[in-house]
Amino acid sequence: MKFKDYYQVLGVERGASEDEIKKAWRKLARKYHPDVSKAPDAQARMQELNEAWDVLKDPERRAAYDQLGQRFQGGQDFQPPPDWASGFEFRGGPEQGFGAAGDHSDFFEALFGAAGRRRGRPAHGAEFSSRGQDHHARIMVPLEDAYHGATRTITLHSPALDTQGHVGLRERTLSVNIPQGVRAGQQIRLAGQGEPGFGGGPPGDLYLELQFEPHPRYRVDGRDVYLDLPVAPWEAALGAALPVVTPGGLVELSVPPQSQHGRKLRLKGRGIPAPASGGTAGDLYVQLAVVLPPAHTEAAQAAWRRMAQDLAFNPRA
């Protein structure tokens, strides 16, 4: 998948104002609309223009896209990082996401999905008083927070238009309690931290979607946690009691004799703990990875030759 430069599609600078983007889209739409243009690629070109317009006309999408675009160029091979939208605050509750229904490219779907249209502000005069919109944001937390709980200070960014129609970023800092036993994708509701109400109405809520920061050692599936443990050949063959660092602390793992590379050992209840509201704790799965000592000295090579002679082992038998 290639990274799409929506500014290039519309022929505008990255710092273009809202009005400049609108004018560029209208000009190109008149040129490439399938009812007007005789170009063989008019329909595809119009779809590309509409997709660029869908992103750049929306301050929230545009702010997140601009942040991502600082790391990529148009036409470059691209896979969205798992945390690409972390820390951005969007209108709408957690069930709505920040996508929009429509016919879009795989690139658009990979970034924004198709979770439905956001609710807008009420029309002028439609309601004298109304509750403010809910907001949502995704935040990344260490896996260890799920084991012990934590209080985190987070910074959220949301778009703000200046008087010239240029998109900037506004930030706010919040203190968030991460309860023990949370899992990836869980929502935390902060009452009254969404958009202010209208006409004296109450504010909306802020929903934080929790995701775990990528970890070099651990993989998470639901409440289960997986890790690969390097072991020496003799530890796998003879068995061993090995200290293993886990997100919940140090544990002693019993490696059974005659273990092979790739064997998976289960530590029941050592995965993500059950939440305070009840449920079952996950398990910790340790996969053994047999690592061979190097034969870079004469003594080491002699030891390997003795083993080959004494064991007469044929792995292909």
GIBELZI-V657634 format. One record per helix or strand. SS is the DSSP state (A for helix, B for strand). FROM is the first residue (numbers start at 0). TO is the last residue. If there is no record, write none. Layout:
SS FROM TO
SS FROM TO
This chain:
B 1 1
A 5 9
A 17 31
A 41 55
A 58 68
B 76 76
B 85 85
B 87 90
A 105 111
B 129 129
B 134 140
A 143 147
B 149 160
B 166 177
B 186 189
B 197 197
B 205 211
B 217 220
B 223 231
A 232 237
B 239 245
B 248 254
B 263 266
B 283 290
A 297 310
